[in-house]
Amino acid sequence: MDIVEVSLNMAELQNHTFEYEGETFVKFNVAKLKEPDQYGKTHTVYVSVKEQDSDES
């Protein structure tokens, strides 16, 4: 079993929260890099950004 440890800055995550059925969530994706980066990291994290509904037409 491969385990990937993820550390996220909570203050930064507050900028990416969304509400669903009265609960607060942050959605993110973990992606494997083609090769380790300069620090030896093998994965990266992308925060899914929920676009706001626009009333403009």
N, C-alpha and C positions, 0 to 999 in steps of 0.2 A: 504494500500500500504506500503510495506517495502522499506525503503530507506537506502542504505549503503553509508556512507561517506568514501571516499578514499583520502588519502594524499600520494603523491609520490614525491620523491626527484628529481627535474629536472636535476641536474648534473648527477645523476645516470642513469636516463632515456636516456640521450644522448648516453650512451653505448649500447642501445638496439633499436635504430631507424633503419628503413629500408625505402627504396625509392620504390614508386609504382606510375607509370604514372606521374613522375615529382613532386610528393608530398612526404613529410616525415611523417612517422607514427610510433607509438609505439603500439603494440598489447599486451593486458594483460587480464588475467582471474581473476574474483573474485569468491572465493569459500567459502561456509559456513562451519565453523568448526563443528565437532560433538558436542563439548561443548566449552563454553567460555574459553579462555586462562587465564593465571595468571593475566592479566591486564583487564579482562572482555571483551576482543574483541571477536566478534562472527564470523568474516570473515577474510580471508587473501587474498593477491593479488600475483599472479604469473605472471611474465613477460614472454611472449612467445618469445623464442629465435629462430631467423631465422638462419638456418645453411647456411654457405657460400657454393656456388658451388665449387667443387674441380675439378681441371684439371688433377689430378693424376688418373691413372687407373691401 
